[in-house]
C-alpha cells in the first residue's frame, strides 16, 4: 500500500525562475544591465534628433536604469499617470509594451499649439484626453521606429502598435495568462521646463537575443511640425463635442428667487425671437435662435461668435 502511494505522488514543479533561465527567458544581472544601457544610448542619441527634425523642438533623453521582473508586475509598477501602447515586431518580439508619462504628451501638445515657453508649467497628473491620446500614438510611433532601427530584426518589418490608451483603461490579463520575465527600460525625457519618462517593457526572451546597433543615418524622412499640427487639427474636427445652450431669463429679485417652488414659471428675457448662446468647453461659439422642430426643441445658428480657427485652437487646448 505504501509503494502504491509513493508511485502516485506528483513530482515537485521546477522553480519558475530557474526554468525561465534554462529556456532563455531570464538573464543574469550583468547581461541585462549591458543590454538595457545600450538601449539607453540608442534613445539618448537618436530620439531627440527625430523629434527636432519633425517638430523643431529641442529635447533631451537620458537613461534612467532598468527593472527586472514579471511583465504584469512591471506594467503595474508604472502607475496611473502614463499612457500605454502594446506592440509587436516581426522576427523580434510579439509582445512588447511602450509607455509614456502623461506630462510629456501634455507638454508636447502645448508646444505644438504655439504656447509661449514662459507659460508652460509642470502639468497636473490626469488621464489624457482623446486628442492627447491621438498625439501619444504619434509619439509611440517614433519610439517604436527608433526601436526597429536599433535591433537585429530580420526582414525589415515595421512595428505594429495598438491604439494608445490610459492606464485606467488597460485591460486586465486573462485568467489563463502565462506571465513571463521582462525588463522595464526607463528613459527620462526633458522638454522645456518639464521632465517626464517613457518606458520600454520588453520580454527577456526577446531582449537576450538582441544585438543593439546605432543607426547609420539619423534622417527618418518624417513629417514636419506643420504636419503634426494639421493631424491634430484634423482629429479635433472628427471629435465629438458636447455643446451647451444658455438662454437668458427675465430678471428677478433675490427675494423672489429664494421663494420659487416646483411649478413656478420664469419667462425668457427676450420677447419675440428667443436668443441662445451656444458654447463648448466654456467658450461661446454661436448666437442662436430658440425654436422647435416636431417634438424636439432646437436652436438655429444666427451668428458666429468665434472663427473656425479660434474654435479649433480652443478645443485643442
N, C-alpha and C positions, 0 to 999 in steps of 0.2 A: 504493500500500500504506500509506503514511504517512497519507493522507487518510482511509482506511478505519479505521485505528486511532484517529484523532482523533475520528471520528464515533461511536465506540462507548464513549468514555470516560464514566464516571459523574460527573455534576456533584457538586461538594462539598456536603455536608449543611450546612444553616444551623445556626449555633450555637444550642444548646438554650435558653440564657438569652435570647438575642435573639428567638428565635421565641416564647417564652413572653411576653416583654414586648410584642411586636407583637399577640399574640392575647388580651391581658388577663389573663394568668396569672402575671405578675410585676410588682410595683410598685416604684417608686423608694423610697429610704430615708426621705425626708421624709413621704411619704404613709403608709407602713407605720407609722412611729413615731406619727403622729397617730391613726390608727385603733386601734392597739393601746393607746395611752394612754386612749382613750375607753372601750374595754372594761375597762381597769383601773379607771376611775372608776365605771363601771356596777356592777362587782362590789364595789368598796370601799364604795359607798353602800348597795347593795341586799341583798347576800347575808347580812351579819350580822343584818339585821332579820328575814330569812326564818328563819334558824336560831333566833334568840332567841324569835320568836313561837311556834315549834313545840316547842322543847326547853327554853326558859328559860335556855339557856346563852349567855353573852356571849363573842363572839369578834371579832377584828379581821382585816380583809382589806386588803392593800396591794399595789400594783402593783410588780412586780419587773423590768419590762422585757420585751423580746421577742427572739426569734431568728428569722432568716430562712434558708431553705434548702430542700432537697428533703425531702419529707414523711418518707420512710423514714429518712433520716439524723436528722431532728429527733426522731422517736419513739425511735430507738436511743439518742440522747443523754440521754434522761430516766433511763436506768439501770434497775436491777433493783428498787429499793425503792419502786415505785409500782404502783398498780392502774390498769387501763385500761377504758374503755367506748367502743366505736365508735358513732357516732350519725349521724343524718340529720334534716334539717328541710326539709320540702317547700317549694319556691319560695325556698329559700336555699342549702342545700348538701346534696348526697347523701352526703358522706363526711367529717365532721369527727370528731375524737377528743378525748375527755376523759381526763385522767389526774389522779390524786391521790396524794400521798405517803402511804405506809402508816402513818406515825407519827400522822397526823391521825385516820385511821379508828380506830386502836387507842386513842388518847386519847379520842375521842368515845365509843367503846364503854364505856370505864371510867367516864366521866361519866354516861352513861345508866343504868349499872348501880348508880349511887349511891356511887361511890368518893369518899372524902374528899379534898378538894383537896390537903392536905399529903402524901397518899400517892401522888399522880400524879407520875411522873418521865418523862424522855425515854425512849421505848421503844427496845428494841434493834431493829436492822434485820433484818427477816424477812418472808417472804411472809405474806399474810393467810390466816386460816382461812376455811372456807366460811361460817361465820356472820358473820365480819367482811366477807367479800365481799358478803354479802346486805345488810349495813349500808351498804357503799360504793355499792351500787346505789341506795339511797335518797338518798345524798348526791349522786350523779351526776344523779339526777332533779331535785334542787333546782338544781344548777348549770346544767342544760340549760334549766330553766324560766326562770331569770334571762336566759339567752341568748336564748330565744324572745321574752321581753318587751322586749328591748332592740334587736332587729334588725328591719329592714323586710321581713319575710317576709309576702307577701300570703296571705290566706286564713285566717289564724289557726290554722294546723295545729299539733298537738302534736309535739314532738320524739320521735323513735323511737330508743331506746337498746338496744344489745345487752347481753347479760349481762356483768357485770363480771368481770374475770379478772386474775390476777397477771401480772407482766411475763414470768416464766419460761414461762407458758402461752400467750403471744401467738403466733399463727400467723405463719410467715414469708410474705412476699409470694410470689405465684406467679411462675414463671419468665417469663411474658409480661406481668407487671405493668408498666404505664407510670407512672413516677413523675411527680409534679407539685410545683411550688413551693408552699410553705406557710409559715406563721409559727407559732411557739410563743409564746403569751401566758402569761407567768409571773406567778402571784399568790401572795403569801405569806399564810398563814392561821395565826393565833395563837389557841390555846385553852388558857387557864391558863398553865402554865409551858412549854408545848410549841409550837414554831413549825415549821410544815411548809409545803408548797407544793401548789397544784393548777395544772393547765395546760389550756389550750385550744389544740389543734393544728388550725388552720383552713387549708384551701386558699386561696391568694391569689386565685384566680379568684372565689371567693365573697366573700372579705373586701373586695376592691377595689370591689365593688358595694354594700357595706353602708353604711347610714346608721344610726349608733348613736344611740338616743334613750333618755333616762331615763324609766322608767315613772312614770305619774302617781300610781299607788297602790301602796303597799308591802304591802298586805294580800293575800296569796295564798290565804287560806282554807285553810291547810294543816292538817296533823294536829297533835295535841298531843304533849307529851313522853310522856304515858302511852301514847298510841297507838304511838309509836315503840318503847317498851319492850315493849308487847304483841306487836308484829310480830316483834321479835327473839325473844321467848319462844316464839312460835308456830313460828318457824323452828327453834329448838332442839328442840321437840317432834317435828318432822319429820326431824331429822337422825339419821343412822346413828351409833351409839355402840358402840365396842369395849369389851366387858365382860371383866373378868379375874376368875377364880375362884382363891382361895387356900385351900389345905387344910393344916391343921396336922398335922405328923408327930410321931411319938414322939421324945422327946429322946435324943440320942446324945452320947457324949463326942467331943471333937475328935480324939482318937486313933482312934476307930472311924471317924469321918467321913473322915479322911485316908486310910484303908486301903480304902474302898469301891471295888469294881470292877464291871464290867458283869455283870449277873445277880444282884447282891445285892438284897435286898428290904428296904424300910423300911416299917414298919406305920404306919397312921394313929394319931394320938394318941387320938381318940375311939373308944370301944367302943360297939357298937350303931350308932345313927344317927350318921353322919359329918357334922359341920357344916362349912360352906364360907362364907368371906367373899367376897362379890362386890363389885367396885369398878369405877369408870370414871374415867379421868384422875387416878388416885391417891386418890380419895375413896371410902370404904366406903359402899355403898348398901343392901345387904341381907345378912341372915344366912339361909343356905340349907341344905337337907339334900341330901347327895350321894346319887345313885341312878343308875338305868339304865332306859332305855326302848328295847326292841328291841336293836339293835346300837349304840346311842349312849348314852354317859354323859350324865347330866343333873343339874341341881340344881333343887330345889323351894323356892320362897321361903317362909320361915318367919316372918321378922320384918323390918320396915323400920328400917334404921339412921338414915336421913335422911328428912325430909319431902319432899313433891314440890317445894315452893318452894325448899328448900335444894339439892335435886338440880339444878333448873333454873338457879339462881344460880351454882352451881359450874361447870356445863357451859358457861355463857355467859361465864365469866370466864377 
